[in-house]
Structure formats: structure tokens, C-alpha cells
Amino acid sequence: MSMADSSADGAILASARAFGAVLWTQDADFQRLADVRFVERVKE
């Protein structure tokens, strides 16, 4: 993951938190955060 990707992910998470929203993601880096719902990618 590049620094730009990390910054963008952080901005998306901050926006979700600011609006009291739950962030749904397939990014494993976020799966242990309380206000994030992680959905594992389906491997085909």
C-alpha cells in the first residue's frame, strides 16, 4: 500500500466517523476497528 492509498483510506474513514456512518470495506487493514464492517473478498 502506498502512502497516497493510506491517506485516502484514512480520509474515507474520518468522513464516515464524522457523519456517524459505518464504513463497509474489503480492506483487511480496517477489519478490527469498531465502526468498520469488514467483508472478506470472495476468491473465484
C-alpha positions in Angstrom: 0.0 0.0 0.0 1.4 3.4 -0.9 1.3 6.5 1.3 -1.4 8.0 -1.0 -3.6 4.9 -0.7 -3.2 5.1 3.1 -4.1 8.8 3.2 -7.2 8.3 1.1 -8.3 5.4 3.3 -7.9 7.5 6.4 -9.9 10.3 4.8 -12.7 8.0 4.0 -12.7 6.5 7.5 -12.7 10.0 9.0 -15.6 11.1 6.8 -17.6 8.0 7.9 -16.9 8.7 11.5 -17.8 12.5 11.1 -21.3 11.5 9.8 -21.8 8.6 12.3 -21.7 6.1 9.4 -20.5 2.6 9.4 -17.7 2.0 6.9 -18.1 -1.2 4.9 -14.8 -2.4 3.3 -12.8 -5.3 2.0 -9.6 -3.8 3.2 -8.2 -6.1 5.9 -6.3 -3.2 7.5 -9.6 -1.9 8.9 -11.2 -5.1 10.0 -10.5 -4.8 13.7 -11.9 -1.2 14.1 -15.2 -1.0 16.0 -17.1 1.2 13.5 -16.0 -0.7 10.4 -17.6 -3.7 8.9 -15.2 -6.0 7.0 -16.4 -8.3 4.3 -13.9 -10.8 3.1 -13.3 -11.0 -0.7 -14.7 -14.0 -2.5 -11.9 -15.9 -4.2 -13.0 -17.3 -7.5 
